[in-house]
Amino acid sequence: MDKDYEKVYSRIEKSNWWFIGRRDLIFKIFKKVKDKQILEIGCGTGYNLKILEDNNFVTGLDNSKYFVKNKVINKIVLSDAAKLPFKKESFDYVLALDIIEHL
């Protein structure tokens, strides 16, 4: 990913209407989910996971060194979605938002 694009994306991910609306939907869907292992593939800097980490065990995965370096939660792994570095059945929920349609 282009470095300038990563910086802009990281900035707008925090405050853009699309991302805010998506986080609101995620919160509504997961608000009763507690004590679960959640993985988000293509997590960016982790804003989606930030809203879930109070009641769950969250892990993010992204292939951008910039996003992983500038994360908003501690548990983000630098890796490729095609080569997940986790054991099978490690997570109760897996999110891949705005990822699959780009493959």
ChimeraX attribute file (.defattr): number of C-alpha atoms within 10 A of each C-alpha:
attribute: neighborCount
match mode: 1-to-1
recipient: residues
	/A:1	9
	/A:2	7
	/A:3	11
	/A:4	9
	/A:5	10
	/A:6	17
	/A:7	14
	/A:8	10
	/A:9	15
	/A:10	19
	/A:11	12
	/A:12	14
	/A:13	18
	/A:14	15
	/A:15	11
	/A:16	11
	/A:17	11
	/A:18	12
	/A:19	15
	/A:20	16
	/A:21	12
	/A:22	13
	/A:23	18
	/A:24	14
	/A:25	12
	/A:26	16
	/A:27	16
	/A:28	10
	/A:29	10
	/A:30	14
	/A:31	12
	/A:32	9
	/A:33	13
	/A:34	13
	/A:35	13
	/A:36	15
	/A:37	18
	/A:38	20
	/A:39	22
	/A:40	21
	/A:41	24
	/A:42	24
	/A:43	26
	/A:44	26
	/A:45	28
	/A:46	27
	/A:47	19
	/A:48	26
	/A:49	27
	/A:50	14
	/A:51	17
	/A:52	20
	/A:53	18
	/A:54	11
	/A:55	15
	/A:56	16
	/A:57	17
	/A:58	26
	/A:59	21
	/A:60	27
	/A:61	25
	/A:62	21
	/A:63	17
	/A:64	21
	/A:65	16
	/A:66	17
	/A:67	23
	/A:68	23
	/A:69	13
	/A:70	15
	/A:71	18
	/A:72	16
	/A:73	17
	/A:74	15
	/A:75	16
	/A:76	25
	/A:77	20
	/A:78	18
	/A:79	18
	/A:80	14
	/A:81	14
	/A:82	6
	/A:83	7
	/A:84	13
	/A:85	12
	/A:86	8
	/A:87	7
	/A:88	7
	/A:89	8
	/A:90	11
	/A:91	16
	/A:92	11
	/A:93	13
	/A:94	15
	/A:95	16
	/A:96	14
	/A:97	13
	/A:98	11
	/A:99	12
	/A:100	9
	/A:101	7
	/A:102	5
	/A:103	5
